[in-house]
Amino acid sequence: MALLKEDGSLDIERINALPLEEYMQEMGTLTREQVKEYLSKLPLDDSKEPMRAIMVDYTLEDELARGGALFEDVINNL
């Protein structure tokens, strides 16, 4: 059963505080909607989840032209 707050929403903080084995077990019990809720409310740097691809309708060249940067360039400039 999912760890829920009194209002019925997921208790993200409690889930993230679980030891890895219990965390994996808890995540396995979530419904698809609960997983979407979990991922939408999770701060970017708190995830134990693998990276997920996000589909876009533009090319890398388009993004670079709009001012985007490559990770390698950012690291090399630090």
Backbone as ProteinMPNN parsed JSONL, in Angstrom:
{"seq_chain_A": "MALLKEDGSLDIERINALPLEEYMQEMGTLTREQVKEYLSKLPLDDSKEPMRAIMVDYTLEDELARGGALFEDVINNL", "coords_chain_A": {"N_chain_A": [[0.838, -1.185, 0.0], [0.503, 2.235, -0.772], [2.384, 4.948, 0.618], [0.617, 7.399, 2.084], [-0.55, 10.782, 2.569], [-2.726, 12.474, 4.931], [-4.631, 13.725, 3.342], [-4.793, 12.085, 1.179], [-2.941, 12.272, -0.838], [0.298, 11.363, -2.202], [2.959, 10.731, 0.076], [5.682, 12.098, -0.452], [8.116, 12.78, 0.807], [8.351, 10.855, 2.873], [8.442, 8.516, 1.344], [10.828, 8.898, -0.094], [12.621, 8.816, 1.991], [12.861, 6.211, 2.701], [14.773, 3.162, 3.132], [16.71, 1.78, 0.409], [15.816, -0.815, -0.486], [13.23, -1.034, 0.666], [12.136, 1.239, -0.498], [12.121, 0.533, -3.236], [10.318, -1.589, -3.112], [8.028, -0.254, -2.238], [7.626, 1.533, -4.402], [6.959, -0.298, -6.329], [4.361, -0.917, -5.69], [2.791, 1.17, -6.421], [0.205, 2.736, -8.367], [-0.174, 3.509, -11.881], [-1.052, 6.171, -12.117], [-0.312, 7.142, -9.603], [2.455, 6.94, -9.782], [2.943, 8.85, -11.769], [2.085, 11.123, -10.359], [3.977, 11.086, -8.281], [6.433, 11.465, -9.704], [5.914, 13.976, -10.825], [5.857, 15.693, -8.648], [8.285, 15.487, -7.479], [11.37, 16.858, -6.512], [13.979, 17.785, -8.778], [16.58, 16.972, -8.055], [16.235, 14.957, -6.185], [15.534, 12.432, -6.992], [15.461, 8.865, -7.151], [15.128, 7.517, -9.321], [15.859, 6.321, -12.668], [17.23, 8.312, -15.385], [14.904, 9.879, -17.554], [13.775, 9.923, -20.906], [12.666, 12.732, -22.756], [10.428, 13.51, -25.163], [10.695, 15.756, -27.858], [9.794, 18.275, -30.29], [11.772, 19.461, -31.844], [15.076, 20.065, -33.157], [18.473, 19.388, -32.038], [20.153, 21.348, -33.018], [18.326, 23.447, -33.361], [17.707, 24.007, -30.675], [20.24, 24.789, -29.698], [20.574, 27.093, -31.197], [18.654, 28.689, -30.017], [19.868, 29.363, -27.702], [20.558, 27.333, -25.997], [22.788, 24.983, -24.334], [25.486, 22.646, -24.604], [26.126, 19.949, -22.414], [28.812, 19.156, -22.056], [30.173, 21.475, -22.842], [29.384, 23.267, -20.876], [30.508, 22.1, -18.562], [33.236, 22.145, -19.255], [33.654, 24.892, -19.281], [33.527, 25.629, -16.662]], "CA_chain_A": [[0.0, 0.0, 0.0], [1.289, 3.451, -0.919], [2.462, 5.854, 1.755], [-0.225, 8.541, 1.756], [-0.831, 11.804, 3.573], [-4.132, 12.433, 5.359], [-5.496, 14.177, 2.246], [-4.81, 11.059, 0.146], [-1.83, 12.424, -1.783], [1.493, 10.604, -1.84], [3.898, 11.353, 1.001], [6.943, 12.021, -1.184], [9.23, 12.829, 1.743], [8.456, 9.549, 3.538], [8.859, 7.526, 0.345], [12.246, 9.126, -0.398], [13.436, 8.539, 3.179], [12.944, 4.766, 2.906], [15.969, 2.474, 2.618], [16.528, 1.462, -1.007], [15.006, -2.018, -0.698], [11.837, -0.691, 0.98], [11.73, 2.2, -1.519], [11.801, -0.217, -4.455], [9.101, -2.351, -2.833], [6.933, 0.722, -2.209], [7.392, 2.023, -5.762], [6.309, -1.38, -7.07], [2.944, -1.016, -5.343], [2.075, 2.355, -6.889], [-0.51, 2.68, -9.634], [0.417, 4.376, -12.906], [-1.386, 7.545, -11.767], [0.492, 7.511, -8.451], [3.828, 7.144, -10.258], [2.946, 10.158, -12.432], [2.031, 12.118, -9.288], [5.275, 11.045, -7.611], [7.447, 12.073, -10.558], [5.61, 15.384, -11.066], [6.087, 16.47, -7.431], [9.618, 15.2, -6.983], [12.421, 17.798, -6.943], [14.859, 17.171, -9.769], [17.775, 16.381, -7.483], [15.893, 13.969, -5.162], [15.039, 11.204, -7.591], [16.227, 7.623, -7.192], [14.721, 6.937, -10.595], [16.793, 6.577, -13.764], [16.896, 9.414, -16.256], [13.856, 9.572, -18.524], [13.817, 10.713, -22.139], [11.517, 13.592, -23.009], [10.319, 13.71, -26.598], [10.462, 17.134, -28.283], [9.582, 18.371, -31.738], [12.788, 20.308, -32.433], [16.387, 19.413, -33.234], [19.523, 19.918, -31.175], [20.614, 22.596, -33.623], [17.334, 24.472, -33.029], [17.876, 24.341, -29.258], [21.481, 25.542, -29.564], [20.339, 28.415, -31.784], [17.841, 29.453, -29.057], [20.662, 29.69, -26.529], [20.859, 26.149, -25.208], [24.215, 24.646, -24.263], [25.815, 21.235, -24.416], [26.642, 19.636, -21.075], [30.278, 19.166, -22.116], [30.634, 22.857, -22.902], [29.157, 23.86, -19.554], [31.524, 21.545, -17.653], [34.559, 22.646, -19.653], [33.747, 26.322, -18.988], [33.502, 25.881, -15.208]], "C_chain_A": [[0.881, 1.246, 0.0], [1.271, 4.275, 0.359], [1.727, 7.138, 1.39], [-0.311, 9.517, 2.92], [-2.309, 11.701, 3.941], [-5.083, 12.846, 4.248], [-5.541, 13.188, 1.081], [-3.707, 11.179, -0.882], [-0.624, 11.636, -1.288], [2.375, 11.407, -0.889], [5.303, 11.179, 0.426], [8.133, 11.955, -0.227], [9.437, 11.482, 2.439], [8.94, 8.48, 2.57], [10.358, 7.66, 0.081], [13.151, 8.801, 0.779], [13.591, 7.04, 3.435], [14.303, 4.229, 2.477], [15.674, 1.952, 1.211], [15.621, 0.254, -1.239], [13.523, -1.739, -0.427], [11.285, 0.304, -0.041], [11.303, 1.475, -2.79], [10.507, -1.006, -4.287], [7.884, -1.411, -2.858], [6.604, 1.22, -3.616], [6.69, 0.972, -6.613], [4.831, -1.509, -6.782], [2.122, 0.15, -5.881], [1.35, 2.087, -8.204], [0.185, 3.604, -10.628], [0.154, 5.849, -12.585], [-0.553, 8.025, -10.579], [1.95, 7.738, -8.853], [3.935, 8.496, -10.959], [2.918, 11.277, -11.403], [3.384, 12.22, -8.595], [6.323, 11.791, -8.435], [7.187, 13.555, -10.784], [5.911, 16.256, -9.857], [7.5, 16.34, -6.892], [10.608, 16.268, -7.436], [13.419, 17.073, -7.835], [16.051, 16.457, -9.152], [17.501, 15.324, -6.418], [15.533, 12.598, -5.716], [16.011, 10.037, -7.443], [15.927, 6.892, -8.498], [15.798, 7.172, -11.649], [16.332, 7.777, -14.588], [15.824, 8.974, -17.249], [13.989, 10.482, -19.727], [12.536, 11.523, -22.263], [11.502, 13.895, -24.499], [9.995, 15.173, -26.89], [10.326, 17.167, -29.794], [10.548, 19.37, -32.381], [14.132, 19.579, -32.37], [17.35, 20.043, -32.239], [20.026, 21.256, -31.719], [19.646, 23.74, -33.324], [17.5, 24.931, -31.581], [19.137, 25.156, -29.031], [21.324, 26.959, -30.118], [19.516, 29.301, -30.849], [18.606, 29.769, -27.779], [20.95, 28.522, -25.619], [22.353, 25.852, -25.233], [24.379, 23.151, -24.11], [26.43, 21.045, -23.043], [28.167, 19.712, -21.043], [30.824, 20.578, -22.117], [30.476, 23.538, -21.545], [30.238, 23.393, -18.586], [32.899, 22.098, -17.981], [34.746, 24.129, -19.321], [33.739, 26.623, -17.496], [34.888, 26.088, -14.663]], "O_chain_A": [[1.892, 1.294, 0.7], [0.278, 4.299, 1.086], [2.153, 7.877, 0.502], [-0.166, 9.145, 4.084], [-3.054, 10.931, 3.335], [-6.221, 12.377, 4.203], [-6.247, 13.422, 0.1], [-3.542, 10.29, -1.716], [-0.534, 11.286, -0.111], [2.516, 12.621, -1.038], [6.018, 10.237, 0.77], [9.052, 11.163, -0.431], [10.57, 11.022, 2.579], [9.757, 7.633, 2.934], [11.077, 6.662, 0.037], [14.337, 8.536, 0.584], [14.373, 6.641, 4.298], [14.924, 4.773, 1.564], [14.517, 1.71, 0.867], [14.747, 0.299, -2.105], [12.66, -2.158, -1.199], [10.113, 0.231, -0.41], [10.249, 1.768, -3.354], [9.696, -1.082, -5.209], [6.846, -1.741, -3.43], [5.432, 1.317, -3.981], [5.918, 1.308, -7.511], [4.109, -2.147, -7.548], [0.894, 0.127, -5.808], [1.817, 1.316, -9.042], [1.045, 4.396, -10.242], [1.04, 6.686, -12.761], [-0.132, 9.181, -10.545], [2.606, 8.633, -8.32], [4.915, 9.215, -10.764], [3.634, 12.268, -11.542], [3.878, 13.321, -8.351], [7.023, 12.657, -7.91], [8.136, 14.326, -10.923], [6.193, 17.444, -10.014], [7.862, 17.025, -5.936], [10.683, 16.561, -8.63], [13.668, 15.88, -7.659], [16.491, 15.434, -9.677], [18.443, 14.833, -5.797], [15.25, 11.685, -4.94], [17.222, 10.197, -7.592], [16.417, 5.789, -8.736], [16.572, 8.123, -11.536], [15.179, 8.199, -14.493], [15.835, 7.839, -17.726], [14.28, 11.67, -19.59], [11.453, 11.05, -21.916], [12.451, 14.469, -25.033], [9.125, 15.761, -26.248], [10.692, 16.218, -30.488], [10.192, 20.047, -33.345], [14.297, 18.61, -31.629], [17.074, 21.099, -31.671], [20.291, 22.183, -30.954], [20.071, 24.866, -33.064], [17.438, 26.129, -31.302], [19.121, 26.114, -28.258], [21.878, 27.91, -29.567], [19.655, 30.524, -30.876], [18.052, 30.38, -26.865], [21.54, 28.708, -24.555], [23.091, 26.401, -26.051], [23.515, 22.472, -23.553], [27.177, 21.901, -22.569], [28.745, 20.268, -20.108], [31.83, 20.855, -21.464], [31.346, 24.3, -21.124], [30.819, 24.206, -17.867], [33.647, 22.479, -17.08], [35.873, 24.575, -19.102], [33.929, 27.775, -17.106], [35.054, 26.31, -13.463]]}, "name": "protein", "num_of_chains": 1, "seq": "MALLKEDGSLDIERINALPLEEYMQEMGTLTREQVKEYLSKLPLDDSKEPMRAIMVDYTLEDELARGGALFEDVINNL"}
